[in-house]
Every structure is written in structure tokens, then in C-alpha cells.
Amino acid sequence: MNLFYLEEVSSTNQYAKDNIDKLDDKTIVYTYNQTNGRGRLNRKWSFTGEDNIYASIILKPSTEMKEVYSNLTQYLCVILCEMFEEYGVSANIKWPNDIKINNKKISGILAEGCINNGKLQGLVLGFGINLNTKIEILSKIDQPATSLNIETGREIDKKIFLKKLSDKFCLRYDNFIEEGFQLIRKDYIRRANFLNKEATVKIFDKEISGIAADITKNGALKLIDKNNQEHVLLIGDIL
Ligand code: BTN
């Protein structure tokens, strides 16, 4: 993996999209100073200090879209959980790709595709990780949030973390593209603590509630509503 450092940038995802032609497959563009980070569902990703990571992985697996690409955020979720576990902290996934520790968000992922004339130019997998955020900054975030330094009680070396993460991402990436979500399904489910509980999923402006019963072999969420009707959801967010 190539690591490409930017001193300051509005959004690593935007930078990656604007420069997609020039960036090689398997490059991580990263900064410690992101001034206008974007989140999912038109939300913002706050700047939480220079000791955290704001990064985007650029991937160019093929010029046509494949179903497995939409599971890449789930692949990254599992990799991030494994990383946190290496630091002695157990993390959970909220479908499809939020990572939480004790119900507090520690990392978020935003995937974007670059398509030109019907051809896929590249995928941009953006992620922000709270590695060394001060408690007073976390308390200003609009949802419960935590940081790895708080969970472990020690400062985290951001360069070492990013290098380990990029190596781990590469390890199973080619197999994942080949085999799809099934390769990581068990690893994903092991951390999916929303399963077998009541959940409400927001899909655009619609909401569906029910029991989160399973994650299918394609990474979709199987929800059973109060009328015993099954919903297999490929997009949406658990609220
Ligand atoms: C979310 O949980 O809403 C997703 C947040 C994704 C934030 C990262 S930070 C680096 C990259 N650049 C952006 O503008 N956003 C992503």
C-alpha cells in the first residue's frame, strides 16, 4: 500500500475523488488536519485534533462495478475492529459500518465511487479514527463518542497504527474481492452486537423496525417485523 501524506486538506475523500486519475490503486491518502470532513447521510465528520487519523483508501479493482465493492466498508469495519482488539479493546459493529466501543463511536467510514462515462475510475474508502482525542472535544460531538487513548489509558502512535492498519487491509483484500462478503461474514457477525435485538433502520426517508435476525451471505441485514414479515436490507442505517 502507498501512503500519501497531506499537511492539510478539506476532506481526504474529496481530495481522492478530485485526483483519482493520478492516484494509484491501493493508495492511502491521509492527513492529521482535515478542515471539512464529510460523514454519511450528509453529516459532517468533525475535526477532533491533530493526533487522530483522517484517511481515504483509493482502490481500483476493475473498471466495471461489482456487487462485492459495496461490501468493502464492511471489510474495513472488520479490519478496524481487529486493530482495536490488537490494542486490547473490544469493538462492535453497528450495521452496516459504524464502529463502537461500549456504544460510543470511535470510527466512521464513508465510501464513494468515481464513475466517468459509465466506467468505474476508482473507489474511495474514507475513514476517521479517534486515536488520541481529548475528553472535552469528545463531549462536544453530537453523539456518544470515544477514543482509543481513553479506552486503553495510553497515547497511541498514529503512524504505527496507520501502517499496521494498511498492512492488515492488504492481507485479505485480494481474496475478499475474489470471494466476497462470505470471506468475512463470521468475523463481521462476531462483532455485530445489534443482532437478535430490536432495531430501527432508516432507508432514505423511510423507517423499518423489527428484530435484526441475521446478516446474509451478501452482507445484507435480515429484519423481521412485528407481522413476521422478513425484510432483507442492502442499504440503510440502524438508528
Ligand atoms: C460517518 O460515520 O459518518 C463517516 C465518517 C467518515 C469520515 C472520514 S474522515 C476521512 C474521510 N474524508 C472525509 O471527508 N470523510 C472521511
Residues whose N, C-alpha, C, O or C-beta is under 5 A from the ligand:
A	BS01	BTN	S11 T12 N13 N36 G37 R38 G39 R40 W45 Y54 A55 G108 I109 L110 G126 F127 G128
